[in-house]
């Protein structure tokens, strides 16, 4: 029994090393989108400070803080956060998806695939499909948009009045409720 107790920590460490646990690299992972005003004025934005992981069963979780929006203009950031997204009530966007165990078990992967995911925004959850490029090498796993996903505010129940209030701050300029969303996520094992 004493011998077993001596080897127990080694067994635990060996068991954990087989688990494919990946943590999101916050420094280089980003979500990007672009707002469209007057049908042709495009204003890009990025969201940083993301957190996320992929657990040993391949469950990917991602938390995208609305407070991380950066348009390059402070007042625009605040207006998007407060007037449009209502960040005090809905501080983040949540994403969950399942990554295949065979992909996680491979040493090297370069693949384009479609990943179904659940996205929770403004208190509503919707199923979306993401076309992604996956590159895995050693302990790094990169997942990036192969094409944008078009997200409409109305599909997540964001009230039209939020967009109207935002438009008032820029002289009633019409703003589209649809935005293209891109992402680049890097995970480390």
N, C-alpha and C positions, 0 to 999 in steps of 0.2 A: 504494500500500500504506500509506503514511504517513497519508493521509486516512482510510482505513478504520480504522486503529488509533486515530485521534483520535475517531472516531464510535462506536467499540466500547462505551465506558462508557455513552453515551447510549442505544444499542440495548439494552444489558442493563437499564438502568433502565426504559426503555419496556416491555420484555418483562415485567419483574417487576411493573410497575404493572397489567398486565392480569390477572395471577394473582389469583384471589379467595381470598386468604389472610386468615382471620379468627382472632383470638386471643380467648380467653375473658376477660371482665372478672371477675377474682377478687373484687373488692370487693362486687359486687352479685349474683353468681350463687350459687345455693344448691340443695341437694337436701334434701328434708324427708321424714320418715316419722313414724309414730306407733305406739308399742307399745300393746298392749291386754292389761290385767290384769283378772282376775276377770270377764271377759266384758263389762265396761262401763266400766272405768277406762282412760281414754286419756291417754297421756303423749307429747306431741310432742317431736321432736328435729330439729335441722338439722345439716347438714354444710357447712362452709365450707372455704376454702383449696383449692378445686377448681382444676385446671389443664386446659386443653383448647384445641383449635384445629379449624379446618376448612381443609383444604389446597386447592390449586388444582383438584383433581379432585373436590372435594365430600366427601372423607373426613373425617368428624367423629370426633375422639378425645377422650375425657374421662377424667380420673384423679380419683377421689374418695377422699381419704385418710381412713381409719377414725379416725385421730387427731384429725380435725376434728369429730367428733360433739359436739354441744352440746345437752344436755337441760335446761340451767339448773341442774343439780345435779352438782357435781364427781364425787362418788363413783359416781353412776349412770353418768356418762360413762366412768369407768375400768372399771366392771363390764361395760358393754356392749362396750367395746373389747377388754378382756383375756379375760373369761370367755366371752362369746358369739361375737364376731368373731375371736378369737385374733389380734389385730392384730400381734403379734410375728412370726407366720408368714405372715399375709396382710394386709399393711399398707394395701392400697387395693382399690377396686372399679374395674374398667376397663370403659368403654363405647365401642363403635365403631358407626358408622352411616354410611350414604351419603346425602348431600343432593343433590338433583337440580341439575344445572348450570343448567337454565332458571330455577330459583328463585334461584340465586346471581347469575345474569346480570341479573335484573330489578332496576330501581331501587326499586320499591315493591311490597311483598307484604303482604297480610293474608289468611291462609289457615289452614284447619284441615285436618290430614291425619294419616294413620297412617304412622309411620316404624318399619320393622323395625330392630332393633339386636341386637348381640351384647353380652352382659353377662357379665363374669368376676368372680365373687365366691367367696371361700373356695377358690380354685384350680379352680373349675368354670365352664365357659362355657355359657350358655344363650341361645337366641334368644327375644327378647321383642318385642312390638309396643307402641309408645307412641303414644297419641292426643295430638297437640300442636297448639298455636296458634303459628303463625309470623308474625312481624311484621318486615318489613325496610323500613328507610327510610334512604336514603343509605348511610353506612358502618356502620350498626348493624343487627344481626340478633338478634332475640329469639326464643327457643324455650322454650315453657312448657307444662306439662301441661294438657291439656284435660280429662282425667279421671285419677284415680289408677291406678297399676299395682299390683296385689296381688302381693307377692313372698313366697314361703314359704321359710323357712330350709331345709326338707328338699329343695326343688327344686335347691338349690345344694350339697347334701351337708354342710350344717352339722349336726354330730351332735346328736341329741336331748339328749345329756348336757350340752351347752353351755347349753341352755335350762334344764335341770334345775338346773345349778350356779348359774345366774343367779337362778332362782326361790328357791333356798335362801337367798340373801342378803336376801330380802324376806319371810321367813317361810313359804316353800313356796307362795306365792300363784301360782295358775296363770297362765301368760303364753302368749298365742297365738304360734304360730310364723309367722303371716301378718301382714304389715304393709302398709298403703297407702303408696305412694311417690309423691311429687310433686317437681317440679323447676322452676326458673326460671333459664334460662341466657341471658346477654347476651354477644354477640360483637361485637368491633370490627374493622373492616377496616384 
